[in-house]
Amino acid sequence: MVSDHDASRVVLREELRALGRAAGITGLRCLSGGSVADVWLVSYADGRSVVGKTLVGAAPGLFRVEADGLAALRGPGRLATPAVLAVTGRLLLLEALAEVPDAGQAWEAFARDLAATHRATVSDRFGWRADGWLGRLRQVNTWTASGHDFFASYRLLRYLSEPAVEQALTAADRRAVERLCARLPEIIPAMPAVLTHGDLWAGNLVAGPDGRIAVIDPAVSFTWAEVDLSMLWSNSRPPASDRFFGAYQELSPSPDGWRDRMPVLHLREHLSVIAHFGPAAHRTIAQVREILGPFRR
């Protein structure tokens, strides 16, 4: 029986051949970091390399949506992204970039880039012009006037009906999510919608030849800037990235108490992980229950 990984390698070779990029390949190496898709470093005899992203059984248009998200983030002129070299229904081909350096200057520069992008893209509506994807699951981006309604309906409650979430969380867990959503206006202050990356954890950051941090794998929408901050805050990161938060808050200060809101805003990501992996996501389920503690009664 062919594994998904082997099938992904076959897809990669077939798509490269169709694009006229199969000649001179000297190596295919699956990169670490992706929990849903396979990401490949493709090396050529002339020393060039590119990155190919594949996903067996990918929904039609998934990679086009991702490429459009990268273009949207580049649009304001501050955030860096890898160049998109080709997009097909089964492959996203990107410029190959390096790992993020553990350098304070790079993280401070990234804070300036992200803060400038957030400031330049303020909107009076929450959502996006089309639905997107977070992993294999649809990200609902219906235009909404209220940020609290948008986050409750399309970033939290929408996951409760996913089969893997129904299997992994108890009825009491789900009621606690509903209580949290009802109290969001008390927890999250009114803030404008801005263009967000939407999946901004450390694994979705790479670096160009000049050391500048660039973003990959977006799930864009207009929502609270703190949604982007919560992803970096809640995931393990190099010590130098601590300088990111100081620089960002100096340039675009969040309302008081922003650190306390990070776990609540990160609940969306936790629910997405459970929706993909179900009861096997033991650590994530425990984290969700810890966040939901104050909302159980």
NUMI-375243 format. One record per residue (C-alpha): residue in one letter; residue number from 1; x, y, z. Coordinates in steps of 0.02 Angstrom, whole numbers, plus 50000, padded with zeros to 5 digits. Example, Ala and Ser with C-alpha at 12.3 -4.5 7.8 and 13.67 -1.06 7.14 Angstrom:
BEGIN
<site><code>a</code><pos>1</pos><x>50615</x><y>49775</y><z>50390</z></site>
<site><code>s</code><pos>2</pos><x>50684</x><y>49947</y><z>50357</z></site>
This chain:
BEGIN
<site><code>m</code><pos>1</pos><x>50000</x><y>50000</y><z>50000</z></site>
<site><code>v</code><pos>2</pos><x>50070</x><y>50169</y><z>49949</z></site>
<site><code>s</code><pos>3</pos><x>50085</x><y>50293</y><z>50094</z></site>
<site><code>d</code><pos>4</pos><x>50027</x><y>50473</y><z>50079</z></site>
<site><code>h</code><pos>5</pos><x>50209</x><y>50526</y><z>50090</z></site>
<site><code>d</code><pos>6</pos><x>50259</x><y>50416</y><z>49943</z></site>
<site><code>a</code><pos>7</pos><x>50105</x><y>50472</y><z>49847</z></site>
<site><code>s</code><pos>8</pos><x>50155</x><y>50652</y><z>49881</z></site>
<site><code>r</code><pos>9</pos><x>50328</x><y>50621</y><z>49808</z></site>
<site><code>v</code><pos>10</pos><x>50247</x><y>50549</y><z>49651</z></site>
<site><code>v</code><pos>11</pos><x>50134</x><y>50703</y><z>49637</z></site>
<site><code>l</code><pos>12</pos><x>50284</x><y>50817</y><z>49656</z></site>
<site><code>r</code><pos>13</pos><x>50380</x><y>50732</y><z>49515</z></site>
<site><code>e</code><pos>14</pos><x>50228</x><y>50729</y><z>49401</z></site>
<site><code>e</code><pos>15</pos><x>50190</x><y>50914</y><z>49427</z></site>
<site><code>l</code><pos>16</pos><x>50373</x><y>50965</y><z>49404</z></site>
<site><code>r</code><pos>17</pos><x>50377</x><y>50866</y><z>49242</z></site>
<site><code>a</code><pos>18</pos><x>50218</x><y>50952</y><z>49181</z></site>
<site><code>l</code><pos>19</pos><x>50294</x><y>51122</y><z>49223</z></site>
<site><code>g</code><pos>20</pos><x>50455</x><y>51082</y><z>49130</z></site>
<site><code>r</code><pos>21</pos><x>50555</x><y>51085</y><z>49292</z></site>
<site><code>a</code><pos>22</pos><x>50601</x><y>50900</y><z>49308</z></site>
<site><code>a</code><pos>23</pos><x>50767</x><y>50902</y><z>49213</z></site>
<site><code>g</code><pos>24</pos><x>50926</x><y>50907</y><z>49316</z></site>
<site><code>i</code><pos>25</pos><x>50850</x><y>50862</y><z>49484</z></site>
<site><code>t</code><pos>26</pos><x>50984</x><y>50794</y><z>49600</z></site>
<site><code>g</code><pos>27</pos><x>50887</x><y>50781</y><z>49761</z></site>
<site><code>l</code><pos>28</pos><x>50715</x><y>50784</y><z>49843</z></site>
<site><code>r</code><pos>29</pos><x>50711</x><y>50810</y><z>50031</z></site>
<site><code>c</code><pos>30</pos><x>50555</x><y>50822</y><z>50136</z></site>
<site><code>l</code><pos>31</pos><x>50572</x><y>50970</y><z>50254</z></site>
<site><code>s</code><pos>32</pos><x>50515</x><y>50967</y><z>50434</z></site>
<site><code>g</code><pos>33</pos><x>50382</x><y>51082</y><z>50505</z></site>
<site><code>g</code><pos>34</pos><x>50225</x><y>51045</y><z>50405</z></site>
<site><code>s</code><pos>35</pos><x>50094</x><y>50949</y><z>50504</z></site>
<site><code>v</code><pos>36</pos><x>49969</x><y>50929</y><z>50361</z></site>
<site><code>a</code><pos>37</pos><x>50053</x><y>50957</y><z>50192</z></site>
<site><code>d</code><pos>38</pos><x>50220</x><y>50889</y><z>50131</z></site>
<site><code>v</code><pos>39</pos><x>50353</x><y>51020</y><z>50095</z></site>
<site><code>w</code><pos>40</pos><x>50498</x><y>50970</y><z>49982</z></site>
<site><code>l</code><pos>41</pos><x>50666</x><y>51048</y><z>49947</z></site>
<site><code>v</code><pos>42</pos><x>50704</x><y>51015</y><z>49763</z></site>
<site><code>s</code><pos>43</pos><x>50889</x><y>51029</y><z>49718</z></site>
<site><code>y</code><pos>44</pos><x>50958</x><y>51045</y><z>49541</z></site>
<site><code>a</code><pos>45</pos><x>51127</x><y>51005</y><z>49464</z></site>
<site><code>d</code><pos>46</pos><x>51164</x><y>51189</y><z>49430</z></site>
<site><code>g</code><pos>47</pos><x>51152</x><y>51230</y><z>49616</z></site>
<site><code>r</code><pos>48</pos><x>50978</x><y>51304</y><z>49613</z></site>
<site><code>s</code><pos>49</pos><x>50843</x><y>51246</y><z>49733</z></site>
<site><code>v</code><pos>50</pos><x>50657</x><y>51274</y><z>49751</z></site>
<site><code>v</code><pos>51</pos><x>50525</x><y>51224</y><z>49877</z></site>
<site><code>g</code><pos>52</pos><x>50373</x><y>51123</y><z>49824</z></site>
<site><code>k</code><pos>53</pos><x>50219</x><y>51102</y><z>49933</z></site>
<site><code>t</code><pos>54</pos><x>50102</x><y>50955</y><z>49901</z></site>
<site><code>l</code><pos>55</pos><x>49951</x><y>50883</y><z>49990</z></site>
<site><code>v</code><pos>56</pos><x>49873</x><y>50718</y><z>49939</z></site>
<site><code>g</code><pos>57</pos><x>49686</x><y>50745</y><z>49919</z></site>
<site><code>a</code><pos>58</pos><x>49701</x><y>50934</y><z>49926</z></site>
<site><code>a</code><pos>59</pos><x>49539</x><y>51029</y><z>49897</z></site>
<site><code>p</code><pos>60</pos><x>49526</x><y>51111</y><z>49725</z></site>
<site><code>g</code><pos>61</pos><x>49600</x><y>51285</y><z>49730</z></site>
<site><code>l</code><pos>62</pos><x>49687</x><y>51263</y><z>49898</z></site>
<site><code>f</code><pos>63</pos><x>49859</x><y>51312</y><z>49831</z></site>
<site><code>r</code><pos>64</pos><x>49789</x><y>51456</y><z>49728</z></site>
<site><code>v</code><pos>65</pos><x>49710</x><y>51525</y><z>49887</z></site>
<site><code>e</code><pos>66</pos><x>49877</x><y>51512</y><z>49975</z></site>
<site><code>a</code><pos>67</pos><x>49968</x><y>51601</y><z>49834</z></site>
<site><code>d</code><pos>68</pos><x>49836</x><y>51739</y><z>49836</z></site>
<site><code>g</code><pos>69</pos><x>49861</x><y>51758</y><z>50023</z></site>
<site><code>l</code><pos>70</pos><x>50048</x><y>51781</y><z>49999</z></site>
<site><code>a</code><pos>71</pos><x>50013</x><y>51914</y><z>49868</z></site>
<site><code>a</code><pos>72</pos><x>49893</x><y>52004</y><z>49985</z></site>
<site><code>l</code><pos>73</pos><x>50023</x><y>52009</y><z>50124</z></site>
<site><code>r</code><pos>74</pos><x>50155</x><y>52078</y><z>50004</z></site>
<site><code>g</code><pos>75</pos><x>50033</x><y>52209</y><z>49943</z></site>
<site><code>p</code><pos>76</pos><x>50060</x><y>52342</y><z>50078</z></site>
<site><code>g</code><pos>77</pos><x>50245</x><y>52334</y><z>50038</z></site>
<site><code>r</code><pos>78</pos><x>50318</x><y>52287</y><z>50207</z></site>
<site><code>l</code><pos>79</pos><x>50302</x><y>52100</y><z>50238</z></site>
<site><code>a</code><pos>80</pos><x>50420</x><y>51988</y><z>50141</z></site>
<site><code>t</code><pos>81</pos><x>50363</x><y>51823</y><z>50065</z></site>
<site><code>p</code><pos>82</pos><x>50450</x><y>51695</y><z>49954</z></site>
<site><code>a</code><pos>83</pos><x>50419</x><y>51719</y><z>49768</z></site>
<site><code>v</code><pos>84</pos><x>50282</x><y>51608</y><z>49698</z></site>
<site><code>l</code><pos>85</pos><x>50358</x><y>51515</y><z>49549</z></site>
<site><code>a</code><pos>86</pos><x>50209</x><y>51409</y><z>49497</z></site>
<site><code>v</code><pos>87</pos><x>50037</x><y>51356</y><z>49559</z></site>
<site><code>t</code><pos>88</pos><x>49938</x><y>51203</y><z>49503</z></site>
<site><code>g</code><pos>89</pos><x>49796</x><y>51108</y><z>49579</z></site>
<site><code>r</code><pos>90</pos><x>49920</x><y>50991</y><z>49663</z></site>
<site><code>l</code><pos>91</pos><x>50077</x><y>51095</y><z>49690</z></site>
<site><code>l</code><pos>92</pos><x>50135</x><y>51263</y><z>49755</z></site>
<site><code>l</code><pos>93</pos><x>50313</x><y>51301</y><z>49699</z></site>
<site><code>l</code><pos>94</pos><x>50407</x><y>51434</y><z>49796</z></site>
<site><code>e</code><pos>95</pos><x>50575</x><y>51518</y><z>49807</z></site>
<site><code>a</code><pos>96</pos><x>50684</x><y>51423</y><z>49931</z></site>
<site><code>l</code><pos>97</pos><x>50727</x><y>51524</y><z>50086</z></site>
<site><code>a</code><pos>98</pos><x>50824</x><y>51483</y><z>50244</z></site>
<site><code>e</code><pos>99</pos><x>50785</x><y>51454</y><z>50428</z></site>
<site><code>v</code><pos>100</pos><x>50751</x><y>51608</y><z>50533</z></site>
<site><code>p</code><pos>101</pos><x>50910</x><y>51671</y><z>50618</z></site>
<site><code>d</code><pos>102</pos><x>50912</x><y>51683</y><z>50807</z></site>
<site><code>a</code><pos>103</pos><x>50955</x><y>51867</y><z>50796</z></site>
<site><code>g</code><pos>104</pos><x>50870</x><y>52007</y><z>50890</z></site>
<site><code>q</code><pos>105</pos><x>50891</x><y>52130</y><z>50747</z></site>
<site><code>a</code><pos>106</pos><x>50796</x><y>52015</y><z>50628</z></site>
<site><code>w</code><pos>107</pos><x>50652</x><y>51996</y><z>50749</z></site>
<site><code>e</code><pos>108</pos><x>50642</x><y>52183</y><z>50781</z></site>
<site><code>a</code><pos>109</pos><x>50639</x><y>52215</y><z>50594</z></site>
<site><code>f</code><pos>110</pos><x>50500</x><y>52087</y><z>50575</z></site>
<site><code>a</code><pos>111</pos><x>50402</x><y>52176</y><z>50712</z></site>
<site><code>r</code><pos>112</pos><x>50417</x><y>52338</y><z>50613</z></site>
<site><code>d</code><pos>113</pos><x>50360</x><y>52251</y><z>50453</z></site>
<site><code>l</code><pos>114</pos><x>50209</x><y>52168</y><z>50536</z></site>
<site><code>a</code><pos>115</pos><x>50158</x><y>52324</y><z>50633</z></site>
<site><code>a</code><pos>116</pos><x>50168</x><y>52429</y><z>50474</z></site>
<site><code>t</code><pos>117</pos><x>50061</x><y>52303</y><z>50380</z></site>
<site><code>h</code><pos>118</pos><x>49931</x><y>52301</y><z>50517</z></site>
<site><code>r</code><pos>119</pos><x>49925</x><y>52491</y><z>50525</z></site>
<site><code>a</code><pos>120</pos><x>49910</x><y>52509</y><z>50336</z></site>
<site><code>t</code><pos>121</pos><x>49764</x><y>52388</y><z>50315</z></site>
<site><code>v</code><pos>122</pos><x>49630</x><y>52443</y><z>50439</z></site>
<site><code>s</code><pos>123</pos><x>49456</x><y>52391</y><z>50384</z></site>
<site><code>d</code><pos>124</pos><x>49280</x><y>52422</y><z>50449</z></site>
<site><code>r</code><pos>125</pos><x>49232</x><y>52240</y><z>50418</z></site>
<site><code>f</code><pos>126</pos><x>49296</x><y>52072</y><z>50478</z></site>
<site><code>g</code><pos>127</pos><x>49320</x><y>51930</y><z>50354</z></site>
<site><code>w</code><pos>128</pos><x>49390</x><y>51910</y><z>50180</z></site>
<site><code>r</code><pos>129</pos><x>49332</x><y>51911</y><z>50000</z></site>
<site><code>a</code><pos>130</pos><x>49325</x><y>51720</y><z>49997</z></site>
<site><code>d</code><pos>131</pos><x>49338</x><y>51574</y><z>50115</z></site>
<site><code>g</code><pos>132</pos><x>49512</x><y>51503</y><z>50138</z></site>
<site><code>w</code><pos>133</pos><x>49595</x><y>51353</y><z>50218</z></site>
<site><code>l</code><pos>134</pos><x>49682</x><y>51314</y><z>50381</z></site>
<site><code>g</code><pos>135</pos><x>49764</x><y>51147</y><z>50351</z></site>
<site><code>r</code><pos>136</pos><x>49639</x><y>51033</y><z>50266</z></site>
<site><code>l</code><pos>137</pos><x>49487</x><y>51123</y><z>50338</z></site>
<site><code>r</code><pos>138</pos><x>49394</x><y>51270</y><z>50267</z></site>
<site><code>q</code><pos>139</pos><x>49421</x><y>51438</y><z>50351</z></site>
<site><code>v</code><pos>140</pos><x>49256</x><y>51530</y><z>50347</z></site>
<site><code>n</code><pos>141</pos><x>49282</x><y>51715</y><z>50308</z></site>
<site><code>t</code><pos>142</pos><x>49105</x><y>51783</y><z>50292</z></site>
<site><code>w</code><pos>143</pos><x>49105</x><y>51973</y><z>50304</z></site>
<site><code>t</code><pos>144</pos><x>49046</x><y>52025</y><z>50477</z></site>
<site><code>a</code><pos>145</pos><x>49026</x><y>52197</y><z>50558</z></site>
<site><code>s</code><pos>146</pos><x>49070</x><y>52140</y><z>50734</z></site>
<site><code>g</code><pos>147</pos><x>49240</x><y>52069</y><z>50777</z></site>
<site><code>h</code><pos>148</pos><x>49167</x><y>51976</y><z>50926</z></site>
<site><code>d</code><pos>149</pos><x>49033</x><y>51895</y><z>50818</z></site>
<site><code>f</code><pos>150</pos><x>49160</x><y>51852</y><z>50684</z></site>
<site><code>f</code><pos>151</pos><x>49283</x><y>51772</y><z>50804</z></site>
<site><code>a</code><pos>152</pos><x>49148</x><y>51678</y><z>50898</z></site>
<site><code>s</code><pos>153</pos><x>49056</x><y>51611</y><z>50746</z></site>
<site><code>y</code><pos>154</pos><x>49195</x><y>51581</y><z>50620</z></site>
<site><code>r</code><pos>155</pos><x>49351</x><y>51552</y><z>50725</z></site>
<site><code>l</code><pos>156</pos><x>49285</x><y>51455</y><z>50876</z></site>
<site><code>l</code><pos>157</pos><x>49107</x><y>51388</y><z>50864</z></site>
<site><code>r</code><pos>158</pos><x>49129</x><y>51328</y><z>50685</z></site>
<site><code>y</code><pos>159</pos><x>49247</x><y>51191</y><z>50748</z></site>
<site><code>l</code><pos>160</pos><x>49125</x><y>51116</y><z>50873</z></site>
<site><code>s</code><pos>161</pos><x>49031</x><y>51024</y><z>50735</z></site>
<site><code>e</code><pos>162</pos><x>49189</x><y>50945</y><z>50662</z></site>
<site><code>p</code><pos>163</pos><x>49182</x><y>50756</y><z>50691</z></site>
<site><code>a</code><pos>164</pos><x>49355</x><y>50747</y><z>50769</z></site>
<site><code>v</code><pos>165</pos><x>49312</x><y>50886</y><z>50892</z></site>
<site><code>e</code><pos>166</pos><x>49148</x><y>50803</y><z>50938</z></site>
<site><code>q</code><pos>167</pos><x>49246</x><y>50646</y><z>50974</z></site>
<site><code>a</code><pos>168</pos><x>49386</x><y>50730</y><z>51073</z></site>
<site><code>l</code><pos>169</pos><x>49292</x><y>50858</y><z>51179</z></site>
<site><code>t</code><pos>170</pos><x>49155</x><y>50823</y><z>51304</z></site>
<site><code>a</code><pos>171</pos><x>48986</x><y>50907</y><z>51308</z></site>
<site><code>a</code><pos>172</pos><x>49049</x><y>51009</y><z>51456</z></site>
<site><code>d</code><pos>173</pos><x>49199</x><y>51065</y><z>51354</z></site>
<site><code>r</code><pos>174</pos><x>49087</x><y>51123</y><z>51212</z></site>
<site><code>r</code><pos>175</pos><x>48971</x><y>51216</y><z>51330</z></site>
<site><code>a</code><pos>176</pos><x>49123</x><y>51304</y><z>51403</z></site>
<site><code>v</code><pos>177</pos><x>49174</x><y>51361</y><z>51227</z></site>
<site><code>e</code><pos>178</pos><x>48998</x><y>51429</y><z>51202</z></site>
<site><code>r</code><pos>179</pos><x>49006</x><y>51523</y><z>51369</z></site>
<site><code>l</code><pos>180</pos><x>49175</x><y>51596</y><z>51323</z></site>
<site><code>c</code><pos>181</pos><x>49102</x><y>51657</y><z>51157</z></site>
<site><code>a</code><pos>182</pos><x>48956</x><y>51739</y><z>51245</z></site>
<site><code>r</code><pos>183</pos><x>49079</x><y>51834</y><z>51356</z></site>
<site><code>l</code><pos>184</pos><x>49201</x><y>51886</y><z>51219</z></site>
<site><code>p</code><pos>185</pos><x>49149</x><y>52071</y><z>51228</z></site>
<site><code>e</code><pos>186</pos><x>49204</x><y>52069</y><z>51411</z></site>
<site><code>i</code><pos>187</pos><x>49370</x><y>51983</y><z>51372</z></site>
<site><code>i</code><pos>188</pos><x>49424</x><y>52063</y><z>51208</z></site>
<site><code>p</code><pos>189</pos><x>49415</x><y>52254</y><z>51194</z></site>
<site><code>a</code><pos>190</pos><x>49345</x><y>52332</y><z>51037</z></site>
<site><code>m</code><pos>191</pos><x>49485</x><y>52338</y><z>50908</z></site>
<site><code>p</code><pos>192</pos><x>49485</x><y>52370</y><z>50720</z></site>
<site><code>a</code><pos>193</pos><x>49503</x><y>52236</y><z>50589</z></site>
<site><code>v</code><pos>194</pos><x>49671</x><y>52229</y><z>50498</z></site>
<site><code>l</code><pos>195</pos><x>49746</x><y>52112</y><z>50371</z></site>
<site><code>t</code><pos>196</pos><x>49816</x><y>51964</y><z>50466</z></site>
<site><code>h</code><pos>197</pos><x>49924</x><y>51818</y><z>50415</z></site>
<site><code>g</code><pos>198</pos><x>49811</x><y>51705</y><z>50516</z></site>
<site><code>d</code><pos>199</pos><x>49932</x><y>51562</y><z>50552</z></site>
<site><code>l</code><pos>200</pos><x>50084</x><y>51657</y><z>50613</z></site>
<site><code>w</code><pos>201</pos><x>50177</x><y>51528</y><z>50716</z></site>
<site><code>a</code><pos>202</pos><x>50365</x><y>51514</y><z>50715</z></site>
<site><code>g</code><pos>203</pos><x>50362</x><y>51370</y><z>50590</z></site>
<site><code>n</code><pos>204</pos><x>50285</x><y>51485</y><z>50460</z></site>
<site><code>l</code><pos>205</pos><x>50431</x><y>51605</y><z>50463</z></site>
<site><code>v</code><pos>206</pos><x>50584</x><y>51591</y><z>50350</z></site>
<site><code>a</code><pos>207</pos><x>50727</x><y>51706</y><z>50306</z></site>
<site><code>g</code><pos>208</pos><x>50793</x><y>51778</y><z>50144</z></site>
<site><code>p</code><pos>209</pos><x>50976</x><y>51792</y><z>50093</z></site>
<site><code>d</code><pos>210</pos><x>50987</x><y>51958</y><z>50185</z></site>
<site><code>g</code><pos>211</pos><x>50921</x><y>51882</y><z>50347</z></site>
<site><code>r</code><pos>212</pos><x>50753</x><y>51971</y><z>50335</z></site>
<site><code>i</code><pos>213</pos><x>50611</x><y>51867</y><z>50405</z></site>
<site><code>a</code><pos>214</pos><x>50478</x><y>51818</y><z>50277</z></site>
<site><code>v</code><pos>215</pos><x>50309</x><y>51733</y><z>50302</z></site>
<site><code>i</code><pos>216</pos><x>50239</x><y>51575</y><z>50223</z></site>
<site><code>d</code><pos>217</pos><x>50078</x><y>51470</y><z>50234</z></site>
<site><code>p</code><pos>218</pos><x>49953</x><y>51611</y><z>50265</z></site>
<site><code>a</code><pos>219</pos><x>49769</x><y>51596</y><z>50310</z></site>
<site><code>v</code><pos>220</pos><x>49728</x><y>51779</y><z>50281</z></site>
<site><code>s</code><pos>221</pos><x>49578</x><y>51878</y><z>50339</z></site>
<site><code>f</code><pos>222</pos><x>49537</x><y>52047</y><z>50413</z></site>
<site><code>t</code><pos>223</pos><x>49525</x><y>52023</y><z>50601</z></site>
<site><code>w</code><pos>224</pos><x>49608</x><y>52084</y><z>50761</z></site>
<site><code>a</code><pos>225</pos><x>49796</x><y>52112</y><z>50751</z></site>
<site><code>e</code><pos>226</pos><x>49812</x><y>52018</y><z>50915</z></site>
<site><code>v</code><pos>227</pos><x>49763</x><y>51858</y><z>50825</z></site>
<site><code>d</code><pos>228</pos><x>49932</x><y>51863</y><z>50737</z></site>
<site><code>l</code><pos>229</pos><x>50021</x><y>51906</y><z>50899</z></site>
<site><code>s</code><pos>230</pos><x>49939</x><y>51761</y><z>50991</z></site>
<site><code>m</code><pos>231</pos><x>50011</x><y>51633</y><z>50871</z></site>
<site><code>l</code><pos>232</pos><x>50190</x><y>51689</y><z>50904</z></site>
<site><code>w</code><pos>233</pos><x>50159</x><y>51715</y><z>51089</z></site>
<site><code>s</code><pos>234</pos><x>50085</x><y>51543</y><z>51118</z></site>
<site><code>n</code><pos>235</pos><x>50211</x><y>51438</y><z>51020</z></site>
<site><code>s</code><pos>236</pos><x>50390</x><y>51400</y><z>51065</z></site>
<site><code>r</code><pos>237</pos><x>50509</x><y>51523</y><z>50986</z></site>
<site><code>p</code><pos>238</pos><x>50693</x><y>51571</y><z>50988</z></site>
<site><code>p</code><pos>239</pos><x>50741</x><y>51681</y><z>51136</z></site>
<site><code>a</code><pos>240</pos><x>50780</x><y>51824</y><z>51017</z></site>
<site><code>s</code><pos>241</pos><x>50597</x><y>51832</y><z>50964</z></site>
<site><code>d</code><pos>242</pos><x>50557</x><y>51906</y><z>51134</z></site>
<site><code>r</code><pos>243</pos><x>50624</x><y>52067</y><z>51060</z></site>
<site><code>f</code><pos>244</pos><x>50485</x><y>52056</y><z>50930</z></site>
<site><code>f</code><pos>245</pos><x>50350</x><y>52091</y><z>51059</z></site>
<site><code>g</code><pos>246</pos><x>50440</x><y>52238</y><z>51135</z></site>
<site><code>a</code><pos>247</pos><x>50466</x><y>52318</y><z>50965</z></site>
<site><code>y</code><pos>248</pos><x>50289</x><y>52282</y><z>50906</z></site>
<site><code>q</code><pos>249</pos><x>50210</x><y>52355</y><z>51063</z></site>
<site><code>e</code><pos>250</pos><x>50317</x><y>52511</y><z>51049</z></site>
<site><code>l</code><pos>251</pos><x>50258</x><y>52539</y><z>50870</z></site>
<site><code>s</code><pos>252</pos><x>50077</x><y>52481</y><z>50885</z></site>
<site><code>p</code><pos>253</pos><x>50027</x><y>52470</y><z>51068</z></site>
<site><code>s</code><pos>254</pos><x>49890</x><y>52346</y><z>51108</z></site>
<site><code>p</code><pos>255</pos><x>49755</x><y>52388</y><z>51235</z></site>
<site><code>d</code><pos>256</pos><x>49804</x><y>52351</y><z>51415</z></site>
<site><code>g</code><pos>257</pos><x>49806</x><y>52168</y><z>51465</z></site>
<site><code>w</code><pos>258</pos><x>49856</x><y>52100</y><z>51295</z></site>
<site><code>r</code><pos>259</pos><x>49965</x><y>51963</y><z>51370</z></site>
<site><code>d</code><pos>260</pos><x>49815</x><y>51894</y><z>51465</z></site>
<site><code>r</code><pos>261</pos><x>49715</x><y>51882</y><z>51303</z></site>
<site><code>m</code><pos>262</pos><x>49843</x><y>51780</y><z>51207</z></site>
<site><code>p</code><pos>263</pos><x>49784</x><y>51607</y><z>51265</z></site>
<site><code>v</code><pos>264</pos><x>49601</x><y>51647</y><z>51227</z></site>
<site><code>l</code><pos>265</pos><x>49642</x><y>51708</y><z>51052</z></site>
<site><code>h</code><pos>266</pos><x>49752</x><y>51556</y><z>51024</z></site>
<site><code>l</code><pos>267</pos><x>49604</x><y>51441</y><z>51062</z></site>
<site><code>r</code><pos>268</pos><x>49560</x><y>51448</y><z>50876</z></site>
<site><code>e</code><pos>269</pos><x>49723</x><y>51364</y><z>50832</z></site>
<site><code>h</code><pos>270</pos><x>49701</x><y>51232</y><z>50967</z></site>
<site><code>l</code><pos>271</pos><x>49527</x><y>51189</y><z>50903</z></site>
<site><code>s</code><pos>272</pos><x>49594</x><y>51177</y><z>50726</z></site>
<site><code>v</code><pos>273</pos><x>49727</x><y>51053</y><z>50782</z></site>
<site><code>i</code><pos>274</pos><x>49596</x><y>50946</y><z>50869</z></site>
<site><code>a</code><pos>275</pos><x>49485</x><y>50955</y><z>50714</z></site>
<site><code>h</code><pos>276</pos><x>49629</x><y>50882</y><z>50613</z></site>
<site><code>f</code><pos>277</pos><x>49695</x><y>50751</y><z>50736</z></site>
<site><code>g</code><pos>278</pos><x>49553</x><y>50715</y><z>50857</z></site>
<site><code>p</code><pos>279</pos><x>49585</x><y>50624</y><z>51022</z></site>
<site><code>a</code><pos>280</pos><x>49766</x><y>50593</y><z>50969</z></site>
<site><code>a</code><pos>281</pos><x>49802</x><y>50778</y><z>51005</z></site>
<site><code>h</code><pos>282</pos><x>49818</x><y>50743</y><z>51192</z></site>
<site><code>r</code><pos>283</pos><x>49925</x><y>50894</y><z>51236</z></site>
<site><code>t</code><pos>284</pos><x>49815</x><y>51014</y><z>51139</z></site>
<site><code>i</code><pos>285</pos><x>49657</x><y>50947</y><z>51219</z></site>
<site><code>a</code><pos>286</pos><x>49735</x><y>50975</y><z>51391</z></site>
<site><code>q</code><pos>287</pos><x>49781</x><y>51154</y><z>51342</z></site>
<site><code>v</code><pos>288</pos><x>49604</x><y>51188</y><z>51282</z></site>
<site><code>r</code><pos>289</pos><x>49532</x><y>51126</y><z>51446</z></site>
<site><code>e</code><pos>290</pos><x>49651</x><y>51237</y><z>51544</z></site>
<site><code>i</code><pos>291</pos><x>49596</x><y>51391</y><z>51444</z></site>
<site><code>l</code><pos>292</pos><x>49413</x><y>51344</y><z>51467</z></site>
<site><code>g</code><pos>293</pos><x>49430</x><y>51323</y><z>51656</z></site>
<site><code>p</code><pos>294</pos><x>49351</x><y>51492</y><z>51702</z></site>
<site><code>f</code><pos>295</pos><x>49203</x><y>51461</y><z>51586</z></site>
<site><code>r</code><pos>296</pos><x>49144</x><y>51294</y><z>51652</z></site>
<site><code>r</code><pos>297</pos><x>49009</x><y>51365</y><z>51764</z></site>
